[in-house]
Every structure is written in C-alpha cells, then in structure tokens.
Amino acid sequence: MAQAVTSRVPREMVGAAADGAFKVVLAVVFVAGAAPLGDLLGAPVWLMAVAGVALLVGGGIELRYLRSRPMRTYLKLMIGYDACWVLAALVGLLMAWQGSTAGGEVWMGYQVIAPLVFAAVLIAAAPARLPSEARGDASA
C-alpha cells in the first residue's frame, strides 16, 4: 500500500513567505496608485513610486532567500521591521494631528528605507545550516 509523502512546512516559513508576498503586493499598489494614494497620505507621487520599488526589491529578496537563510534571522528581521513600522506610523499620525503635512512623508520614507535595510541584512546573513552540518557529520 502506497503512502502519501507530505512535506511539512514550518509555520515560520509560511509567515516569512506571506510577509514577502505582502510587500510585493503592497509595492504594486503603491506604484499603480501613486497619485491618488499620495494625495490621500500627503506624500509626493515620486515618493510613493520609490517606496513601491523599494518594497518590490525588499519583498522579492525576502522570497528569494526564504530557503537559504535561517528562520531565526527572518523572525528577528520581521519583528524589528514591524515594530519600527508601527513607530513610523505613530510618528506620522502624531505629526498629522499637530497640523503638519509631513506625516505621510515620514511614513512613506520608512517604506523606502526599511525594506532595503531588511533586504541588505538578509543578504549579508549567514546561510542556513544544512541538517548534516547541524549534526556535525564529517562526511559532508
């Protein structure tokens, strides 16, 4: 009797893939809707487009390195990215509540810088160890 072979994908890997895919989708939205979204957020169209490109690069690299970097690295980067995302959003909201028109620019500026930093750290991170390396096999 044949048994089905199933490959168990860790939840963390699914989460990292979803995070990268979300960045790619958000990039498309930012580029396609740069003018109306820029008006809504009070950010120039060029900044919306640049943020879209940065998110596309960041999300693409995140998906590209999914199997070759340790999930621990991904989790630390995602937690840091999201925590700073919340901070940038709060700063932008606070600026808007105080009557500044730069709140949207602050938030979108974060959308330009953060995915590129995320991608650079991910590229520079040590590759994930293979199971044979983790066991200390001398045959590898």
Backbone bond lengths (Angstrom), bond angles and torsions (degrees), N, CA, C in turn:
res aa  C-N    CA-C-N  psi(-1)  N-CA   C-N-CA  omega(-1)  CA-C   N-CA-C  phi
1 M - - - 1.448 - - 1.518 108.90 -
2 A 1.303 117.28 126.62 1.464 121.98 -178.44 1.524 110.23 -81.51
3 Q 1.313 114.81 138.30 1.456 119.84 176.78 1.524 108.51 -107.14
4 A 1.303 114.38 144.62 1.465 119.25 177.69 1.523 108.85 -74.93
5 V 1.307 115.65 134.15 1.451 120.51 177.51 1.519 107.20 -94.07
6 T 1.306 115.81 121.38 1.461 119.76 179.11 1.514 109.24 -115.11
7 S 1.275 114.53 140.76 1.450 121.28 177.76 1.520 107.79 -102.49
8 R 1.303 116.08 121.21 1.462 120.38 -178.57 1.526 108.05 -87.90
9 V 1.312 115.49 120.42 1.453 121.30 177.91 1.525 107.28 -98.19
10 P 1.332 117.00 124.63 1.465 119.18 -179.68 1.528 112.07 -61.21
11 R 1.323 115.02 146.25 1.469 120.67 178.81 1.519 111.75 -55.48
12 E 1.322 115.75 -37.61 1.458 119.57 -178.60 1.525 110.92 -61.92
13 M 1.339 116.65 -38.82 1.459 120.19 -179.96 1.529 110.45 -67.93
14 V 1.311 116.52 -38.62 1.468 120.12 176.91 1.526 109.35 -63.39
15 G 1.330 116.61 -42.20 1.462 120.74 178.93 1.521 112.01 -63.92
16 A 1.318 117.57 -42.33 1.463 121.29 178.61 1.520 110.74 -65.14
17 A 1.335 117.20 -40.08 1.466 120.72 177.66 1.530 110.39 -64.85
18 A 1.319 116.85 -41.49 1.470 120.54 178.44 1.525 110.83 -64.69
19 D 1.329 117.10 -38.12 1.460 121.45 178.83 1.528 110.14 -63.45
20 G 1.316 116.87 -46.38 1.465 120.69 178.50 1.519 111.85 -64.19
21 A 1.328 116.48 -42.43 1.463 120.73 179.36 1.531 110.97 -64.74
22 F 1.332 116.79 -39.02 1.466 120.63 178.01 1.529 110.19 -61.59
23 K 1.325 116.98 -41.79 1.470 120.36 178.70 1.527 110.80 -62.17
24 V 1.322 117.12 -40.78 1.463 120.63 179.41 1.531 110.11 -65.06
25 V 1.321 117.74 -44.41 1.469 121.21 179.10 1.531 110.33 -63.90
26 L 1.330 116.77 -44.16 1.459 120.69 178.63 1.527 110.83 -62.61
27 A 1.327 116.89 -35.39 1.462 121.12 177.09 1.523 110.92 -60.71
28 V 1.317 115.99 -45.10 1.466 120.81 179.73 1.531 109.76 -62.78
29 V 1.323 117.04 -41.89 1.467 121.39 179.20 1.530 110.11 -63.34
30 F 1.331 117.08 -44.41 1.466 120.01 -179.37 1.528 111.78 -63.69
31 V 1.319 117.36 -41.79 1.469 119.84 -178.96 1.524 110.03 -72.11
32 A 1.331 117.40 -47.18 1.464 120.98 -177.31 1.526 112.16 -66.60
33 G 1.317 116.83 -34.64 1.466 120.59 -177.44 1.508 112.95 -110.70
34 A 1.324 117.70 30.60 1.464 121.33 -174.47 1.531 112.49 -56.16
35 A 1.305 118.19 -45.39 1.469 120.39 -176.70 1.532 112.38 -68.39
36 P 1.343 118.76 -54.77 1.471 116.97 -178.63 1.531 113.02 -67.12
37 L 1.326 117.10 -37.46 1.466 119.10 178.71 1.525 111.27 -69.09
38 G 1.320 116.22 -37.02 1.458 120.23 176.53 1.516 111.61 -61.48
39 D 1.331 116.46 -42.59 1.469 120.38 176.48 1.521 110.99 -62.03
40 L 1.314 116.14 -43.88 1.465 121.50 -178.90 1.528 111.96 -63.50
41 L 1.338 116.27 -41.36 1.461 120.73 -176.52 1.529 113.20 -91.32
42 G 1.306 117.68 -9.11 1.458 120.32 -177.66 1.514 112.25 74.42
43 A 1.318 116.58 32.22 1.462 121.71 179.53 1.523 108.50 -119.43
44 P 1.329 117.35 145.84 1.468 119.00 179.23 1.524 111.72 -66.20
45 V 1.314 114.84 153.93 1.461 121.42 -178.08 1.530 110.45 -59.01
46 W 1.322 117.43 -41.48 1.466 119.98 -178.66 1.521 111.36 -60.62
47 L 1.360 116.66 -37.21 1.465 119.74 179.77 1.527 110.48 -68.54
48 M 1.315 116.88 -37.09 1.465 120.64 176.84 1.529 110.10 -63.18
49 A 1.325 116.73 -44.03 1.464 120.79 -179.44 1.526 111.12 -66.84
50 V 1.329 117.53 -42.00 1.462 120.76 178.85 1.523 110.10 -65.05
51 A 1.333 117.06 -39.83 1.464 120.43 177.34 1.529 110.05 -62.79
52 G 1.322 116.95 -39.25 1.462 120.48 177.44 1.519 111.74 -61.87
53 V 1.314 116.60 -43.71 1.467 120.41 179.22 1.529 110.08 -65.34
54 A 1.332 116.89 -43.43 1.473 120.51 179.19 1.527 110.91 -61.70
55 L 1.331 116.98 -42.38 1.466 120.00 177.78 1.524 111.56 -66.06
56 L 1.317 117.22 -36.67 1.466 120.62 177.64 1.526 110.47 -63.72
57 V 1.315 116.34 -45.43 1.468 120.63 178.10 1.530 109.91 -62.93
58 G 1.331 116.33 -49.62 1.470 120.32 -178.80 1.514 112.85 -61.05
59 G 1.327 117.08 -46.75 1.459 120.57 179.09 1.513 112.67 -65.73
60 G 1.321 116.36 -38.82 1.465 120.11 178.30 1.515 112.14 -64.09
61 I 1.321 116.58 -43.26 1.467 119.96 178.32 1.524 110.20 -67.68
62 E 1.319 116.30 -38.03 1.466 119.22 177.14 1.526 110.99 -59.51
63 L 1.302 117.55 -42.46 1.467 120.92 178.12 1.526 111.29 -71.25
64 R 1.323 117.29 -37.07 1.470 121.91 -178.24 1.525 112.08 -63.11
65 Y 1.325 117.97 -39.42 1.461 121.79 -175.14 1.535 112.68 -95.34
66 L 1.296 117.41 11.43 1.465 122.08 -174.27 1.524 113.53 -54.71
67 R 1.309 117.65 -42.90 1.468 120.34 -177.01 1.524 113.59 -93.13
68 S 1.330 116.82 -10.75 1.463 117.85 -175.29 1.525 114.35 -106.61
69 R 1.324 117.88 0.50 1.460 120.85 177.51 1.524 109.23 -122.12
70 P 1.328 117.16 148.56 1.462 120.07 -178.34 1.534 111.94 -63.70
71 M 1.313 116.44 141.57 1.457 120.75 177.98 1.529 111.17 -62.93
72 R 1.301 117.06 -29.12 1.465 120.40 177.32 1.538 110.21 -60.46
73 T 1.319 116.28 -41.11 1.467 120.98 176.87 1.523 110.17 -63.67
74 Y 1.326 116.55 -46.72 1.469 120.65 178.19 1.525 110.89 -57.44
75 L 1.330 117.15 -47.39 1.461 120.15 -176.58 1.521 111.46 -62.17
76 K 1.323 117.51 -42.99 1.473 120.57 178.07 1.527 110.59 -62.23
77 L 1.326 116.32 -44.74 1.460 119.87 -179.83 1.527 111.72 -64.61
78 M 1.326 117.46 -42.53 1.465 120.29 -179.66 1.521 111.18 -65.84
79 I 1.322 117.66 -40.18 1.466 120.68 178.88 1.529 110.12 -64.37
80 G 1.327 116.64 -46.06 1.457 120.04 178.42 1.519 112.41 -63.37
81 Y 1.322 116.26 -43.67 1.464 121.61 179.65 1.524 110.31 -60.11
82 D 1.321 116.22 -49.41 1.459 120.00 -176.91 1.526 112.52 -68.94
83 A 1.321 117.53 -36.58 1.471 120.43 177.94 1.534 109.74 -63.70
84 C 1.318 116.81 -44.83 1.466 120.13 178.83 1.525 111.19 -69.80
85 W 1.323 117.41 -30.57 1.468 121.60 175.91 1.533 109.65 -61.48
86 V 1.317 115.88 -44.40 1.468 120.24 178.27 1.530 110.20 -63.48
87 L 1.332 116.25 -43.59 1.470 120.00 178.07 1.530 111.42 -60.32
88 A 1.313 117.01 -45.66 1.466 120.86 179.42 1.525 110.54 -62.47
89 A 1.326 116.92 -39.92 1.467 120.36 178.29 1.527 110.64 -65.42
90 L 1.327 117.31 -41.69 1.469 120.41 178.57 1.525 111.64 -65.18
91 V 1.322 117.03 -42.01 1.465 120.59 177.31 1.530 109.90 -62.02
92 G 1.331 116.55 -44.69 1.458 120.28 177.83 1.515 112.48 -61.00
93 L 1.334 117.15 -43.15 1.470 121.01 177.54 1.518 111.64 -64.39
94 L 1.312 116.45 -42.88 1.465 120.59 179.11 1.525 110.23 -61.37
95 M 1.319 116.73 -43.10 1.462 120.33 177.79 1.524 111.01 -62.41
96 A 1.331 116.95 -42.18 1.460 121.12 179.32 1.522 111.17 -64.50
97 W 1.320 117.58 -41.24 1.467 120.84 178.94 1.529 111.82 -65.12
98 Q 1.323 116.15 -28.22 1.464 119.90 178.58 1.525 112.23 -86.69
99 G 1.304 117.03 5.00 1.448 121.47 175.25 1.524 115.31 93.01
100 S 1.308 117.76 2.03 1.466 120.51 178.73 1.526 109.93 -76.13
101 T 1.310 114.71 146.19 1.464 119.23 177.11 1.522 111.42 -94.53
102 A 1.333 117.52 3.12 1.469 120.87 -175.55 1.528 113.68 -93.79
103 G 1.317 118.56 0.90 1.465 120.77 -178.63 1.517 113.42 -58.78
104 G 1.326 116.57 -44.25 1.461 120.77 178.57 1.516 111.85 -66.76
105 E 1.322 116.25 -35.12 1.458 120.21 178.43 1.526 111.24 -67.13
106 V 1.336 116.66 -37.96 1.464 120.29 177.51 1.524 109.84 -62.60
107 W 1.325 116.19 -47.84 1.457 120.28 -177.69 1.528 111.11 -65.46
108 M 1.320 116.33 -42.27 1.463 118.97 179.63 1.527 111.12 -71.51
109 G 1.316 117.09 -31.56 1.465 119.93 174.92 1.517 110.86 -60.31
110 Y 1.331 115.88 -38.72 1.463 119.61 175.76 1.529 110.14 -63.12
111 Q 1.320 116.74 -38.13 1.463 121.25 -179.89 1.534 111.75 -66.40
112 V 1.325 116.80 -20.43 1.468 120.43 176.85 1.530 109.86 -83.57
113 I 1.315 116.35 -47.54 1.467 121.21 -171.63 1.528 112.52 -78.13
114 A 1.310 117.49 -48.12 1.469 121.72 -170.94 1.531 114.68 -60.21
115 P 1.337 120.40 -46.62 1.473 117.56 -179.16 1.526 112.55 -65.53
116 L 1.328 117.08 -30.02 1.463 119.60 178.79 1.523 110.85 -72.77
117 V 1.333 116.71 -38.38 1.466 120.11 175.53 1.526 109.77 -65.50
118 F 1.333 116.56 -44.65 1.465 122.46 177.02 1.528 109.86 -54.16
119 A 1.330 116.01 -49.45 1.467 121.08 -178.36 1.525 111.34 -63.58
120 A 1.330 116.90 -42.44 1.469 120.15 -179.18 1.523 111.35 -64.08
121 V 1.331 117.24 -42.84 1.468 120.42 178.90 1.525 110.06 -66.20
122 L 1.319 117.29 -39.31 1.458 121.09 179.51 1.531 111.08 -64.66
123 I 1.312 116.70 -42.09 1.471 120.40 178.57 1.527 110.00 -64.10
124 A 1.336 116.69 -40.59 1.470 120.98 -177.16 1.529 112.86 -76.91
125 A 1.321 117.61 -15.40 1.469 121.01 -177.53 1.525 110.82 -65.45
126 A 1.310 114.41 150.30 1.471 119.90 177.31 1.520 109.59 -64.29
127 P 1.324 117.33 141.07 1.464 120.19 177.79 1.527 111.52 -61.91
128 A 1.315 114.47 155.09 1.466 119.77 176.61 1.518 109.04 -65.02
129 R 1.309 115.93 143.86 1.467 120.24 177.85 1.507 109.37 -80.65
130 L 1.323 114.74 140.85 1.460 120.09 176.15 1.519 109.12 -74.61
131 P 1.330 118.69 154.96 1.466 120.36 179.55 1.533 112.86 -53.87
132 S 1.332 117.41 -36.94 1.465 119.32 -179.84 1.526 110.68 -67.56
133 E 1.327 117.75 -33.86 1.462 121.50 177.30 1.518 110.51 -70.66
134 A 1.327 117.08 -36.77 1.454 121.30 -179.07 1.532 111.13 -66.10
135 R 1.357 116.59 -32.99 1.464 120.80 179.18 1.510 111.41 -80.43
136 G 1.313 116.15 -15.81 1.467 119.35 -179.37 1.514 112.81 81.96
137 D 1.366 116.85 28.31 1.478 119.92 178.28 1.522 110.26 -61.40
138 A 1.302 116.77 134.71 1.457 121.50 177.32 1.529 110.33 -83.40
139 S 1.334 117.45 -13.94 1.454 121.22 -176.53 1.521 112.86 -79.36
140 A 1.306 118.50 -12.54 1.471 121.07 -176.23 1.496 112.48 -76.83
